[in-house]
Amino acid sequence: MLKVFVDSGSSIKPDEAKKYNVEIIPLQIMLGDKEYQDGIDLSMETFYHALIDEKQFPKTSLPNLVELEKKVLACTKKGDDVIIITISSKISSTNESIKKLFENNEHVRVIDSNMAVGGMRLMVDEINRHRDESVDQIVKHVEELIPRIKIMAIPETLEYLFRGGRLARLEWLIGSMLKIHPIIGFKDGNVHVHAKKMGIRNAMGYIVHALDELECDPNYDIIASYTYSKKNVDDLVKMTDKKYLPQINVYDELDPAIAAHWGPNAFGFIFVGKK
């Protein structure tokens, strides 16, 4: 039997684990002097109160590796194969630490997603399409899908990219004054700015046109991601060509580990482009 684990950077919630046939590995989040398990004991209300009202920026750290090892070894001792998908190794040491933990276990495969959030959901969907195949073939399918996954997100404000160290002070000041909205995603595992547009409607238009330009694959969902409020992502969906609407089946409110950097009212699409 195949068991799949994903860290909480995937933004797959504990109550969605059964639907995706996975087990969630919660990252640790520090707010002030208190540590939480992402998605377990940190409510979105508590998180946004700390982020917006108290101006606290969370720090993330590795999941509980002792607990993870117990769960994975319990699976492999029964003869199960295990696939673990982690948030990009370029923004977290989770992947490297888990690889070292299981480097001598031939029943465990650790995949570096090279991204986060909905991209990892699409990888899990790909696993579920091929569960009747060998574990090595399944890993191959996922690794071939990774470069095709496109993440395009628009922060409503640049403040949180600046607070998280993803934006220099001068870029923050100029961008805020000129109402510049970067379209952010991942490239080679790092946070990447696809483009910069003046005005939020122009930024939305960039994402909408990207579905055509990058030849969005109709065989996969388009994931509508957002933080705090759905209003902006609902407006993005309204601008989207109706031929893509049947693919927008997942609305994902991002987990705190990622939402802190996007900031409240950020939004975007995650989809699969051509091969």
Backbone hydrogen bonds, N-H to C=O, Kabsch-Sander energy under -0.5 kcal/mol:
donor,donor_aa,acceptor,acceptor_aa,energy
3,K,81,D,-2.8
5,F,83,I,-2.8
6,V,23,E,-2.2
7,D,85,I,-1.6
8,S,25,I,-2.1
10,S,7,D,-2.0
11,S,8,S,-1.8
13,K,11,S,-0.6
16,E,13,K,-2.3
17,A,13,K,-0.6
17,A,14,P,-1.0
20,Y,16,E,-2.1
21,N,17,A,-1.0
22,V,17,A,-2.2
23,E,4,V,-2.1
25,I,6,V,-2.9
28,Q,61,S,-1.9
29,I,36,Y,-2.7
30,M,59,K,-3.4
31,L,29,I,-0.6
31,L,34,K,-2.8
32,G,30,M,-0.5
34,K,31,L,-2.1
36,Y,29,I,-3.3
38,D,27,L,-3.1
38,D,36,Y,-0.6
40,I,37,Q,-2.5
41,D,37,Q,-1.5
42,L,37,Q,-0.7
43,S,41,D,-0.6
47,F,43,S,-2.3
48,Y,44,M,-2.8
49,H,45,E,-2.0
50,A,46,T,-2.1
51,L,47,F,-2.6
52,I,48,Y,-2.9
53,D,48,Y,-0.7
53,D,49,H,-1.0
54,E,49,H,-1.8
56,Q,50,A,-3.2
59,K,30,M,-2.0
61,S,28,Q,-2.6
65,L,63,P,-1.1
68,L,64,N,-2.1
69,E,65,L,-2.5
70,K,66,V,-1.8
71,K,67,E,-2.0
72,V,68,L,-2.7
73,L,69,E,-2.7
74,A,70,K,-1.8
75,C,71,K,-1.2
76,T,72,V,-2.5
77,K,73,L,-2.3
78,K,74,A,-0.5
78,K,75,C,-0.9
79,G,76,T,-1.4
80,D,75,C,-2.1
81,D,1,M,-2.3
82,V,107,H,-3.1
83,I,3,K,-2.5
84,I,109,R,-2.9
85,I,5,F,-2.6
86,T,111,I,-2.3
88,S,115,M,-2.5
91,I,88,S,-1.3
92,S,88,S,-0.9
97,S,93,S,-2.3
98,I,94,T,-2.4
99,K,95,N,-2.6
100,K,96,E,-2.0
101,L,97,S,-1.7
102,F,98,I,-1.6
103,E,100,K,-0.8
105,N,102,F,-1.9
106,E,104,N,-0.7
108,V,105,N,-1.7
109,R,82,V,-2.8
111,I,84,I,-3.4
111,I,109,R,-0.5
113,S,86,T,-1.9
113,S,111,I,-0.7
117,V,9,G,-2.9
119,G,116,A,-1.4
120,M,117,V,-2.0
121,R,117,V,-1.0
122,L,118,G,-2.2
123,M,119,G,-1.3
124,V,120,M,-1.9
125,D,121,R,-2.4
126,E,122,L,-1.9
127,I,123,M,-2.0
128,N,124,V,-2.3
129,R,125,D,-1.3
130,H,126,E,-0.8
130,H,127,I,-1.2
131,R,128,N,-0.5
133,E,130,H,-2.3
138,I,134,S,-2.3
139,V,135,V,-2.4
140,K,136,D,-1.8
141,H,137,Q,-2.1
142,V,138,I,-2.2
143,E,139,V,-2.7
144,E,140,K,-1.9
145,L,141,H,-1.4
146,I,142,V,-1.9
148,R,145,L,-1.9
149,I,145,L,-0.7
149,I,146,I,-1.4
150,K,271,F,-3.5
152,M,150,K,-0.5
152,M,269,F,-2.4
153,A,184,I,-2.6
154,I,267,F,-3.7
162,F,158,L,-2.0
163,R,159,E,-2.6
164,G,160,Y,-1.8
165,G,162,F,-1.5
166,R,161,L,-2.7
167,L,161,L,-0.9
172,W,168,A,-2.4
173,L,169,R,-2.6
174,I,170,L,-2.6
175,G,171,E,-2.6
176,S,172,W,-2.3
177,M,173,L,-2.1
178,L,174,I,-2.3
179,K,175,G,-0.6
179,K,176,S,-0.5
180,I,175,G,-2.8
181,H,197,K,-3.5
183,I,195,A,-2.9
184,I,153,A,-2.9
184,I,182,P,-0.7
185,G,192,H,-2.7
187,K,190,N,-2.5
189,G,114,N,-0.6
190,N,187,K,-2.0
192,H,185,G,-2.6
194,H,183,I,-3.0
194,H,192,H,-0.7
195,A,183,I,-0.9
197,K,181,H,-2.2
199,G,179,K,-2.6
199,G,197,K,-0.6
203,A,199,G,-1.6
204,M,200,I,-2.3
205,G,201,R,-2.3
206,Y,202,N,-1.6
207,I,203,A,-1.5
208,V,204,M,-2.5
209,H,205,G,-2.4
210,A,206,Y,-1.5
211,L,207,I,-1.0
211,L,208,V,-0.7
212,D,208,V,-0.6
212,D,209,H,-0.7
213,E,209,H,-2.6
214,L,210,A,-2.7
215,E,212,D,-1.3
216,C,211,L,-2.9
217,D,272,V,-3.7
220,Y,217,D,-1.5
222,I,247,Q,-2.6
223,I,221,D,-0.6
223,I,270,I,-3.0
224,A,222,I,-0.6
224,A,250,V,-2.8
225,S,223,I,-0.8
225,S,268,G,-2.3
226,Y,252,D,-2.3
227,T,266,A,-1.8
229,S,227,T,-3.0
234,D,230,K,-2.7
235,D,231,K,-2.0
236,L,232,N,-2.0
237,V,233,V,-2.2
238,K,234,D,-1.9
239,M,235,D,-1.2
240,T,236,L,-0.6
240,T,237,V,-1.1
244,Y,241,D,-2.2
245,L,242,K,-0.7
247,Q,244,Y,-1.8
248,I,244,Y,-0.5
248,I,245,L,-1.5
249,N,247,Q,-1.8
250,V,222,I,-0.8
252,D,224,A,-2.6
252,D,250,V,-0.6
253,E,251,Y,-0.6
254,L,226,Y,-2.5
254,L,252,D,-0.7
258,I,255,D,-1.1
259,A,255,D,-2.9
260,A,256,P,-1.9
261,H,258,I,-1.2
262,W,258,I,-1.7
263,G,259,A,-2.9
265,N,227,T,-1.8
266,A,263,G,-1.2
267,F,154,I,-1.7
268,G,225,S,-1.9
269,F,152,M,-1.7
270,I,223,I,-1.6
271,F,150,K,-2.1
273,G,148,R,-3.3
273,G,271,F,-0.5
274,K,214,L,-2.0
